[in-house]
Structures are given as C-alpha cells and as structure tokens.
Amino acid sequence: MYPPPGFFCSTGPNAGYTMSDTERDMAALFTNYNRVLKAARDAHPHPDALGRLERVLLGAVLRCLSDDTDSFRRRMDDFLVKFSNFNRKMDDISARLQATRSPKGRRRGISPAAQLAGLYGNDLFRALMGVQLPVATPAEVCLEVALAAQRLIVHDQLDFFINLCEKTVFGADITTIREYNIMAFKDHRKTLEKFVQEHIDLAEAAATSRPPTGQAE
C-alpha cells in the first residue's frame, strides 16, 4: 500500500501548509491506487493477475505524475465504479446461494460447480460453456454455477483494466502487453452475462417447484 493523502500534509510546526497542485495530484493518484488494489484483492483473482496489477499500476501512477494525471485518475474511478457493480452482483448471487443451501448431508453426488473450482480465464470459460444441468437440478447448484460465471466476469474486468494500465506504461510496445480485441471482449462478456441470468432463472424455477419442507421429494 502507498501513502494516503494525509501523508503529504505536514503535522509539525507548518501544519497550516497548503499542498501544491502536484502534491494534490499525487495524493489523489495514490488514494485511487490503494482503492484499486483493495478492490482487486477482495475479488480473489489469480495470483498472477494481482502481481501484474501491482507492478503496472504503480508504473502507470508514476508515469502520470509527469503526464496526464486527471485522465488516469478518471480511468481508475471508472474502473472502480464498474468493478463495484460487478462485485455487487456477485455478492447478491452469493447471498441467494447461502439462503437456498440444503441442510448438511442432504445433497448427493458431485456438484458441477465443484469441477469449476480452481479454474480461471479461458479454462473456466470453456468449462462453464460445457455445463449441462439436468432437469430438476437443485436451486443451489444453479446458483453455484451462476456465481462461478459472475466471478469470471469480475476477473475479466480486472484483466481488461490491467491491459489498459500496461498500455499507459508501455505505450506502443505490443510485445510487452496483451492486446484485447474489444468486440470479442464484449461478445465474451455478453455470453457470460446471459449465462449468469439463465442459471439464476433456473434457480428461481427450481425453488418455486420444490415441495414444502416436510413433504416427500
């Protein structure tokens, strides 16, 4: 973590000192730097992605101190808003899942979601696209699969932001950064969002068709 805005303010005899524009820009950039890192860590991305983010984000911040500070700060703000929205949906699905979990020991077999554990990126995407839930799948299983897909959306958004930071740091050196096909990225996102909603709908249908507690299933 890096210095918060207060770091640049004097607490000694010159406590009334007013920060210069450059110092205010540095404070704002490092505040966003810390916010972005915290948001990324809370999403539990692949360790490699977090390492890339830490390295390139600091490089982008330092580069912007002598360049277009406002532009990069707005880019970080935009990322935080979008990332927060995607994370909020992931939290909503997780809350639904907790509310619909069966009593311990009631479920039989291996959930499809268990086969998705530990997968990231394209490996997870391919596995998700191969999921075929049978009729009468319990609501919690549908939500587990939806949660895995929403988590991939979150991680993809982080990876996309890292790519933008790498362009800021490395410029036109395309041998250093991973190029994104924007249209392909958007299609990928739409596919995942549709997948998430479909499995939330399946979970709701399964929940409404479940016999009341105490009746035979």
Protein Blocks (a to p, Z undefined) as FASTA:
>chain_A
ZZdfklmpcfbfmlmpccdfklmmmmmmmmmmmmmmmmmmmnopafklmmmmmmmmmmmm
mmmmmmcfklmmmmmmmmmmmmmmmmmmmmmmmmmmmmmpccehkagcjdfklmmgopac
jllmmmmmmpccdehiafklmmmmmmmmmmmmmmmmmmmmmmmmmmmmnommlklpccdd
fklmmmmmmmmmmmmmmmmmmmmmmmmmpccehiaZZ
